[in-house]
Amino acid sequence: MKKNSPCLSIVEATYLDGYAVRLTFSDGVVRDIDFGPFLLGNPHPQYDKYRDIKKFKKFKIEYGNIVWGRNWDLIFDEYELYRGRAPR
């Protein structure tokens, strides 16, 4: 980023279907990200609860990031999401 340019951040997140979320970034770029492969393919028990769609839908935007849980159980690099890269 250039000096004095605003930092990239997520300003809106909309649930689509399954584990997919539409993210709107501070510069107006919109990306649809499917978090399903990460959640379904990750064996760590910390993520088990987010396989429940009701709990998955409880994401929020905090400090320009999409997060899940009170302690940010799930958080992903916003620059990777901006590039359209789903988490692995």
SVG drawing of the C-alpha trace seen along z (x, -y; Angstrom):
<svg xmlns="http://www.w3.org/2000/svg" viewBox="-29 -10 33 44">
<polyline fill="none" stroke="black" stroke-width="0.4" points="0.0,0.0 1.1,-3.5 1.8,-5.8 -1.3,-7.7 -3.6,-5.3 -6.4,-3.7 -5.9,-0.2 -7.9,2.5 -10.7,3.7 -14.0,5.7 -16.9,3.4 -19.8,5.8 -20.4,9.5 -23.6,11.2 -24.5,14.9 -25.1,16.6 -25.6,20.3 -23.9,23.3 -20.6,21.9 -20.4,19.0 -20.2,15.4 -20.2,12.3 -17.6,9.8 -17.5,6.1 -14.2,4.4 -13.4,0.8 -12.5,0.0 -15.8,1.4 -14.5,4.8 -16.9,7.6 -15.8,11.3 -17.9,14.4 -15.8,16.8 -16.7,20.4 -15.4,21.3 -16.7,24.9 -13.5,26.6 -11.6,25.1 -14.3,26.0 -15.0,29.5 -11.4,30.4 -9.8,29.1 -9.6,31.8 -9.0,29.3 -11.9,29.7 -11.9,25.9 -13.7,25.5 -16.3,28.3 -18.9,26.0 -18.8,23.8 -19.8,26.7 -23.3,26.1 -24.7,23.6 -26.6,21.7 -23.3,21.1 -21.5,20.4 -24.0,17.6 -23.1,15.8 -20.0,14.1 -19.4,10.4 -17.1,7.6 -14.7,6.4 -11.8,4.0 -12.1,4.7 -12.1,8.5 -14.7,11.2 -14.6,13.2 -16.5,15.9 -16.7,16.4 -16.1,14.0 -12.4,14.6 -12.1,14.7 -12.1,18.5 -12.0,18.0 -10.3,15.1 -8.7,15.1 -6.2,12.8 -8.3,10.1 -5.8,9.7 -6.1,13.3 -9.9,13.0 -9.6,9.8 -7.7,11.8 -10.6,14.3 -8.6,17.0 -10.7,19.2 -9.0,20.3 -7.3,23.7"/>
</svg>
